[in-house]
C-alpha cells in the first residue's frame, strides 16, 4: 500500500487501519476492541489492551539488537553540557531512577509528577 491508500483506509475503514497499526506493537494484552464510539459520540481506542510504553521505548530496541545505538542526545548550551546515551545506557539510568522512586515508597498505581526540561 502506498501513502494515499493507507490514508484512504484510515478514513474509510478506521478499525481495519488501526488494527493493522496495533499489530505492529508488542502488547501485554492485545485490545479486545480497536475502536468504538459511545452514545455521545466519544471514541474509545484499543479497549482492553495493555502495553508498557517504557518497555516499547527502550527494551524493545535492546532486544532487537540496537542496545549500542544512540537513543538520546542531551545538548544544553546554557549549561554548556552535552551527553549521549545508547538505548542500553538509558535503560540503566531509568532502572536507577525507578529504584530511587521505590526507595521513596512509590508503588504500582501511585501517581508521580516529574518535571523534565525540554531535551
C-alpha positions in Angstrom: 0.0 0.0 0.0 1.2 3.5 -0.7 0.6 6.6 1.4 -2.6 7.5 -0.4 -4.1 4.0 0.0 -3.2 4.0 3.7 -4.7 7.4 4.2 -8.0 6.4 2.4 -8.2 3.2 4.5 -7.7 5.3 7.7 -10.8 7.3 6.7 -13.0 4.7 5.1 -12.1 1.7 7.3 -10.6 3.1 10.5 -11.0 -0.1 12.5 -9.1 -2.1 9.8 -6.4 0.6 9.6 -5.8 0.9 13.3 -5.9 -2.9 13.9 -3.1 -3.1 11.4 -1.1 -0.4 13.2 -1.8 -2.1 16.6 -0.4 -5.4 15.3 3.0 -3.6 14.9 3.2 -3.1 18.6 4.2 -5.6 21.3 1.2 -5.7 23.7 0.9 -7.5 27.0 -2.7 -7.9 26.1 -4.0 -7.2 22.6 -7.1 -5.0 22.6 -10.5 -6.6 22.6 -11.9 -3.7 20.6 -9.9 -1.5 18.3 -12.3 1.4 18.0 -15.7 2.1 19.5 -18.0 5.0 19.9 -20.4 5.7 22.8 -23.9 7.2 22.6 -22.4 10.7 23.0 -20.1 10.3 20.0 -16.9 9.9 22.0 -14.4 7.4 20.7 -12.6 4.8 22.8 -9.4 3.3 21.4 -7.9 -0.1 22.0 -10.2 -1.2 24.8 -8.8 -4.0 26.9 -5.3 -3.5 25.6 -2.3 -3.4 27.9 1.1 -2.2 27.0 4.2 -0.7 28.7 5.4 2.5 27.0 8.8 2.4 28.8 9.3 -1.2 27.5 8.4 -0.1 24.0 10.6 3.0 24.2 13.8 1.2 25.4 13.7 -2.6 25.9 12.3 -3.5 22.5 15.2 -1.8 20.8 17.7 -3.6 23.0 16.0 -6.9 22.4 16.2 -6.2 18.7 19.9 -5.8 18.9 20.1 -2.0 19.0 21.3 -1.6 22.6 24.5 0.1 21.5 22.8 2.6 19.2 22.4 6.2 20.2 19.0 6.8 21.8 19.2 10.3 23.2 21.5 13.3 22.8 21.3 15.9 25.5 22.8 19.2 24.4 22.4 22.2 26.7 24.1 25.4 25.5 23.0 27.2 28.7 24.7 24.6 30.9 27.5 24.0 28.4 26.8 20.3 28.7 26.4 17.6 26.1 25.7 13.9 26.9 24.9 10.9 24.7 23.1 7.8 25.8 22.7 4.5 24.0 19.4 2.5 24.5 21.2 0.2 27.0 22.7 3.2 28.9 19.4 4.9 29.0 17.6 1.8 30.2 20.2 1.5 33.0 19.6 5.2 34.0 15.8 4.6 34.0 16.3 1.5 36.2 18.4 3.5 38.7 15.7 6.2 38.9 13.0 3.6 39.3 15.0 2.2 42.2 15.1 5.7 43.8 11.3 6.0 43.5 10.8 2.6 45.1 13.2 3.6 47.9 10.9 6.6 48.4 7.9 4.3 48.8 6.4 4.8 45.4 4.4 1.7 44.4 2.5 0.5 41.4 -0.7 2.6 41.0 0.8 5.7 42.6 0.9 8.9 40.6 4.1 10.7 40.2 4.7 14.1 38.5 8.2 14.7 37.2 9.3 17.9 35.5 11.6 17.2 32.6 13.1 20.2 30.8 12.9 20.2 27.0 15.8 18.0 25.9 
